[in-house]
């Protein structure tokens, strides 16, 4: 398969509305917007459920149900409800991104050692302080791992934006297939794969910078590994 389309300098022009730079920016925009919205929804819920232990079964079942939903089907439903544009694409991608963020946030918080939480309570910390100052920093490697997982799923699936009349790298795939220009399809797929790898590398670097060495998996031997049991609900 020819790589002429990928290597053509005209397709990398910064002023072209159909060039790779413009399509990459559009693709990143859809991805970033969806991840932010998903994180704003999923992280607080995962933190609350992980800290209190209440509603865990419901959250897990909803997360599993969300993973089972076909993203393209969600997009078609959203298109029927709100029409063509950014909103239905964002809805579909947010639904895709919520389960891994919710699940890993919950799992990370629940994995914090019971002794650590008890010690924080013993020095007079409030429940909110325990959650944000103790549990979140310790759970951060797992939480960021969930964000990386979600980002890979979203950046790979954001090609569906072309279905809704938008741009992004999906334009190369769908337009190329429609016109039988398979070199365009291959070029779009290659750029998409490289973009996904780069995003994962950026998040991996952010994980190394943001996570304290004391709680990083590289120093896991220095921290308790016993998971906290489910708290008893007050009668």
N, C-alpha and C positions, 0 to 999 in steps of 0.2 A: 504494500500500500504506500502510495506516494506521500511524502511529508512536505510537499511544496507549499501547501496552504499554511502549514504551521511555520515554515521558515520564511515565508514571504514577508519582507519588511513592511509592505503596505498594510498588512493585517495587524501590525504592532504600532501603528501611528497613534500618537496621543490625541490627535485632533479628529480621528475617525469615530463616528458614533457606533459603528459596527465592529471596531477593532477590538483586539484582545484586552488592552488596558481598560477600556470602557466597560466591557462585559465582565471583567474580573471585579471591578469596583461595584457594579450592580449586584453581582453574585455575593460579594462580601457584605453588601448592605442588607440583602435579604437574610443572610446567615446571622449577622450580628444582631439585627432587630429581633429576630425570632428567639435567639438564645437569651437575650436580655429579658424579654417578656417571660419566657419559660422559667428563667432563674428567679425572677421576681415572684412568680407564682409558686414554684416548687420548693425553693430553698426555705422560706419561712414555715411552710407546712411540714417539710421533712424535719426541720429543727424542732418544731413544737412537738410533733409526734415522737421523735427520737428522745427528746428530753423527758416528756411525761409518760411515754409508753401507751398513751390513750389513742385509740383510732388506728392502731398499726395495721390491723387486719383489713380494714376498709382501704387504707392507703395502698397497701400491697396489692390488693385485688384491683383497685382502680389503675394502679401502675401497670399491672399485667394486662388489663383490658386495653389500656392505651397503646401498649406495644403491639397488641394483636390487630389494632385498627389499620387498614390499608391507607397509607398517606394519600395516594391518588384518589381513593374513594372519598376521603375527608375533603379533599380539594374540590371534587365534583359537587359534593353536597354544599360546601361553602359557596361555590360559584352559583349554584341554584338559588341560594338564599340572599346573597349580597351582590352578585354580579361579578363581572370581570374587573381585575385590578389587584392591588397589593394586599387588601384585607383578606381575601380567601386564601391566598398563598401563605400569609403570615399565620392564619389560623391553623392551617394544615401542618406547617413546620413547628409551631408551638406545641401542638398535640403530640408531635413526634419527639420533641425535646424534653418534655416534662417528665416522663417516666424514668429515664436514667438519672436525671438530676435529683428527683424526689427519692428514688430508691437508694442512691449512694449517700445522700445527706442523712437519711434515716439510719442507714447501716453504720455510717461513720460515727454518728452521735451515740448510737446504742453500743458501739464497741469500746467507748471510753470506760476505763476500769472503774468499778464501783468505789474502790478505795480513794481514787482521785477525786471523785465527786463528793464523797463523805468528808474528805479533808478540806475541800473548799467550803462546804457547809460549816465545818467546825471552826473556821476562821471568820465566820459571820457573813459570807457572801450571800447575796440574794439569788433567787432562782435565775433571774435574768442575767446577773453577773456570771453565774456558773455556766450558763449556756454560751455566752459570748466570749468570756475570758478564759474559760477552761475547756469546754467541750468542742467549740468550733475550731480553735487552734490545733487541738489534738486530732480532730477529724478532718482537717483541711486536706491532707493527701488523698483521702478517699473521695472527698467532695470534688476536688479538682479533677480526679480521675473520672468522675461522672460527667463533669463538664466537658472533658476531652472526648468522652464517648458520645455525648450529645452533639458536640460540634462536628464530629466526623459524619454522624448520621445526617445532620442538617445540611452541611455543605455538599454532601453527595446527593441529597434529595432535592435541593433547591433548584435543580434543573426543571422541576415541575412549574416554575414561574413562567416558562415559555407557554405552557398550556393556557395561562390566564392572560396572555397578551403582553407579558412583561419581557424584560431582557435577561441578562445573566448568561452564563455559559451554556445553559440549556438551549439557547437559540441555535448554537452550532449543531447540536444533536438533532433537534427537531427539524430545523430548516434544511440541514444536510440530508436527512432521511427523506424529506418531502421532495427534494430536487435531485435525489440520487447522487449527491456530491459527497461520496464517502470519505474523501480526504478531509473535508470539513468536519465530518463526524469524528474521525480519528483525532484530528487536531484538538477539537473541543474536549474529547475524552482525556487526552494526554494532559492538557492544561488543567482540567478539573482534578485529575489524580495528583498532579504536582501541588496544586493549591491545597488539597486536603492534607497532604504530608506536611507542607509548610505550616499550616495552621496548627497541626498537632505538635510540631516541633516548637512553635512559639509558646503554646500552652505548657509543654513540658518544661521549657525554660522558665516560664512564669512560676511553675510549681516549685522548681528548685530555688527560686529567689524568694518566694513568699512564705514557704514552709520553713519553720524553725528547725534547725538540725536536731534539736532535742526530741522532736516528734516525727521527723521524717522517717520513712520506711528504712532508710539507710542506717538509722540508729535505733531500730525497733527493739533491739536487745536491751536498751536502757530504760524501757517503759513497761508498765504492767500490761499483760495481754489478756487478762480475765475480763470478759464482757460483763457489763452491769446487768443484773436481773431485772425483770419487769417490776416497776414500782407498784405497790398496792394502792388501790384507789380508796380514798377516804369514804367511810360509810355515811 
